Amino acid sequence: MKNCLRDLRKARGLNQADLADRLEISRQTIIAIEADKYDPSLPMAYRMAAFFDVPVEALFFNPWRADA
């Protein structure tokens, strides 16, 4: 699933390990999500969105929306 996790992470000045620690997940999970090779669970997606103070829809792109 396409996402803007990398952009949000870099805008906060965080490396992948820092973000993983704050979200209490592995760095490998962050790497996989940023590479669009892993889709997080819905609870994890909401936790990430809350961390960055954005709606889930701003973090993950919905491929079924006409404006996506």
C-alpha positions in Angstrom: 0.0 0.0 0.0 1.4 3.4 -1.0 2.2 5.6 1.9 4.1 8.8 2.9 5.7 7.3 6.1 9.2 8.1 4.9 8.4 11.8 4.2 6.7 12.2 7.6 9.5 10.5 9.4 12.2 12.6 7.8 10.2 15.8 8.4 10.4 14.9 12.1 14.1 14.3 11.9 13.8 10.7 12.9 15.7 7.7 11.5 14.0 4.4 11.1 15.3 3.0 14.4 14.0 6.0 16.3 10.6 5.7 14.8 10.5 2.0 15.4 11.4 2.5 19.1 8.7 5.2 19.5 6.0 3.0 17.9 7.3 -0.2 19.7 7.8 -2.1 16.5 10.9 -3.4 14.7 13.1 -1.3 12.4 12.6 -4.0 9.8 8.8 -3.3 9.9 9.4 0.4 9.3 11.7 -0.5 6.3 9.1 -2.9 4.8 6.2 -0.4 5.2 8.3 2.4 3.7 9.2 0.2 0.7 5.5 -0.8 0.2 6.3 -4.4 0.9 4.2 -4.7 4.1 0.8 -3.4 5.0 0.5 -2.6 8.7 -2.5 -3.8 10.7 -5.3 -1.3 11.1 -4.5 -0.7 14.8 -0.8 -0.1 13.8 -1.9 2.3 11.0 -4.0 4.3 13.5 -1.1 4.3 16.0 1.3 5.7 13.3 -1.3 8.3 12.2 -1.7 9.4 15.8 2.0 9.6 16.3 2.3 12.0 13.3 -1.0 13.7 14.2 -2.5 13.1 10.8 -5.5 11.2 9.7 -4.9 7.6 8.5 -6.0 8.7 5.0 -3.1 11.2 4.9 -0.6 8.6 5.7 -1.8 5.7 3.5 -3.2 6.3 0.0 -6.5 4.6 -0.9 -6.0 3.1 -4.4 -9.8 2.8 -4.9 -10.5 6.5 -4.5 -11.0 8.4 -7.8 -8.7 11.2 -6.6 -5.9 8.9 -5.5 
